[in-house]
Amino acid sequence: MCNKWRRPLTAAGVALFWLGVWAVCSHLIGQELLLPTPWLVAASLWRLMGQGDFWIAVGMSLLRVLGGFAAAVVVGVLLAVLTTRFSLVHTVLAPVLHVVRAAPVASFIILAYVWLRAGLLPAFIAFLMVVPLVWENLRQGILHTDTRLLEMARVFRLGRVQRLRYVRLPAVRPYLEAALTTGFGFAWKSGIAAEIICWPDRSIGQNMHNAKAYLETPEVIAWTVVVVVLSVVLEWLLRRLFRRGEVAA
């Protein structure tokens, strides 16, 4: 029982410590416009949660980012398979994917804003940030598949579906899990950043921009808390999904 509660109690203690530091800093500064107290931010968040527009904005932002993330996973998996199977495809596509992964996300947001409507931009940016990550991780997983297991599968004359299920998928699973859990964090942060710049209707980014424009600092921090909490919760759910998949397998 002691071990069971140690981790949540430690997390709660750390959270209370930093809330105390925040409260002390806010008191020393003495200006709510610069750094409001935690209680003022909590009150602002509670007020927002009581409005229907808050939940619509959260839902629309989630749909945009999840749509781009899902498309990126499909394309990233396809590219990983193609670039490991055909060297010419890897030679042609690898430089582009490496450039996309290395370039600042703000550059792509500004460029894409010229070409795309505001409602499509967050999904596109999320897609663009995740594709190289899924591609590289899954490609490494495919390349590091144990050749002895593949040879054994041939000796026992396993079909393609059986080889995929019992050899290929278990080998790439850790790489894919790392890509998806890390990639979702990138997708969520980059998608929200795109929303803040392009202001699509009914979005978290639009509300954060409006709060900043009207100098509503508690509301800006409240929306930031929403972004962080959603990121943590969704990544946790994704990890739980993988663990259940491992148990089922």
N, C-alpha and C positions, 0 to 999 in steps of 0.2 A: 504493500500500500504506500509505503514511504517513497519508494522509487517511482511509483505510478504518478504521484502528485509532485514530485520534485521538479520536473521540467516545466509544467504549467505555472507552478508557484514562482519559479525563477523568472519565467517570462513576464509574469505579472509584476514582480518586484522591479525588473529592469524598466518596464513600461512606466511604473509609478515614479521611479527615479528620474527618468527623462521628462515626464510631465512636471515634476517638481522643478527641474532645471528650467524648463520653459516658463513656468509661472514666475519664478524668481527673476529671470531675464526680462519678462514682460513688465514686472513691477519696477525693476530698476530703470528701464527705458521710459516707462510712464506715458507712452503714446500708443493708443490702440490702433492708430492708423499704420504704424510701423510693425508692431508685434502685439496683437491682441492676446488676451489670456486664454488658456485652454477652455475655461468655462464659457467664454464668449463664443469661441469657435463651436463648442458643443451645442450651445443654444442655436447658433446659426444653422448647424447641420440638422438639428431636430426640426427647426422651422421648415427647412427645405424638404425634408422627408415627409412632411405633412401636405406637400403640394403634388398634384397629379403630374405637373410638368416635369418635376424632378425624376420621377420613375420613367416617364416617356423618354427623357434625355438619356438616362442611363441605359434603357433598353435599346434605343437607336444606336448609341455608341457601341454597345456590345455587338449588335448585329453587324455593323460595319466592320469592326475589327475581326470578329469571328469569321465573317465571310471571306475577308482577305487572307486570314490565317489558314482556313480550310483549303482554299485554292492554292496557297503556297505549298502546303503539305503534298497535295496531289502532284503539282508540277515538280517540286523538289525530288520526290520519289522517282518520278518518271525520268528526270534528268540524271539522277544517280545511276539508274539502271542503264540508260543509254551511254553515259560517259565511261562506265566500267566495261561495257560490252564492245564499244566501238571507239578506238583510239582517235579517229578523225573528229568525231563529235566532241570528245574531250578537248582536243587541240583548239577547236573553234570556239567552244563555249566557256571553257575554264577562265580565260582572261577577263571576259565580261563579268562573270559571276564574282571573281575576286575583286574587280573594281567596284561593283555594287556593294559588296560586303565592307570594303575599306572606306568608301566615300561617306562623308557626313550626311546624316539623314536630312538635315535642314536644306541641303543643296537639292536633294530630290524633291522635297516638299515644294520648294519655290519653283523648280522647273515644271513639275507635274501640275502645279496650280495654273500654269499658262495653258496647258493642254486639256485638263479635265474639269468637269463640274465639281463644285465644292462637296456635293454629296458622295461622289465617287472617290475623292482623293484619299480619305483615311483608309479605306479598304485597299486601295492600290498601294499606298505606302507600307501598310502592314504586309501585304503580299510581297513587295519588293525586298523588305528587310528579312523575311523569313526564308525565302527560296534558297539563297546561297547557304544558309545555315543548315537546312535540311539536306540539301544536296551534298555538302562536304561531309557531314557526319555520316549519312547513310552510305556514301561512297566509301568512306573508310571502313565501315562495317562490312560491306561487301568484299572489299579487298582483303580484309583480315579474317575472312571465313576460313576455318581450318580445312585445308585441302585433303587431309586424311579422312575427314568425315565425308567429304564429297566423293572421294574414291571408294569409300566403304559403301556409300549409297549406290554407286554404279555397280559394285560387285554384287550387291543384293538385289540389283535390278529394280530399284525404287523408281516409280514414275515421277514426272515433273511435279505434280501436285504434292506427292509425299516428300520429295526432296525439299520443296519450298516450305512445307509445314514443319518437318522434323530437323532440317539442317539450316536452310537459309534464314528463316524467320527467327529462330532462337539466337543465331549468330549476330544478326543486325539489331535485335530488340534493344539492347542497352544503348546503342548509338542512336537509334530512333527516339527512345525515351528522352535521352539527353537533349536531342535536337528540338523535340516538341516542347519540353518544359522550359528550356531556355528561350526557344523561339517565340513562345507565347508572350513572355515578358517583353521581348523586343517589339513584337507586333502591337501589344497594348500601349506601350509607352510612345512608340512612333505614331500610332494611330491617333492618340490623344494630342500629341504635338501637332499633327496635321490639322486636327479640328481647331486648335487654338489659333492657327495661322489663317485657315480658310473659312471658319465660322459656318459650318453646315447647320441648317435649321434643326432645332431640337437635338442638341448634342451637349455632351459635357464640356467640350472645348469652347463652344459658343457661350455657355453660361460662365465659364471661367473668364473669358475675355470681357464679357459684359460686367462682371463683378470687379475686374481690375479697372475698367474704364470709369466706373462710378466710385472707385476707391473704397470698395467694400472688402477690406482685407480679411475679416473673419470668414466671409463667404468664399473668397479665393482659397483660403486654407481648408475650409470645409470640403470644397470640391476636390482639393488635392488629397484629403483623407479618403474620400470615396474612391478615387483612382487607385490609391495604394491598397486599400482593403480589398477591392475587387481583384486586383492583380494577385494578391496573396491567396485569396480564396479560390480563384480559378486555377492557379497553378497547383494548389493543394488537391483540388478535385481531379486534375489531370494526373497527378501522381497516384492518387487513390485508384483511378481507373486502370492505370498500368499494373498496380499491385493485384487488383482483382483479376486482371487478364492473366497474370502469372499463375495465380492460384487455380484458375479455370483450366489453364494449359496443363 
